[in-house]
Amino acid sequence: MAAEPGNEALLPLPLVDLLAEEPGHDPAAAARDVALMLDVTGARDTSPQDVKLTWLFHRKATRARLLSFADVTRSRRRRLTGEGDEPWPGFPLAPRPNQGA
């Protein structure tokens, strides 16, 4: 992980560039995701292209920023796979599928 000792070289990398490297995403989609994170965290005056990985790990704002990152990446996964966060289809109203019968 970039925040671990010895990995400091990763911290100045632009977050947009890192997100754009994910399969199925491009720089424009990554910029929109970072813009959403900036909006959620109240940093609306910052350009998505100016956000570095260090932004996620700022000591005074880490929790809100990491939560916004988690929300964005979860939404990205849903867009790519069409899957939600439920443990099985129809959860919690549908019975758990029989696994192994």
C-alpha positions, 0 to 999 in steps of 0.5 A: 500500500502506498501509505506504508513505509518504503512506498512513499514514491507512489504518493505523488502519483496523480489519482486520475492516472491511477484510476484510469489504469483500471480495466474498463476505465479511461482518463475522462471517467477517472476525472469524473470519479475524482471530481465526485470525490472532491465534491463529496469532501468539500474540495470543489475548488481543486482540479481532479488532475491536481489530486495526488495519491497523497490527498487520500492519506492527508492526516486531518482528512483521511477518513472522509477522503478514504470513504469517498474513494471507497464509495467511488470505487464501489460504484465503478465496480457496479458499473463494470460488472452490473453487480451490487453489494448484496450477498446474493440476488434478492437479499435480504428478502429472498432466501439464500441460494442452496450452495452445494445441493 
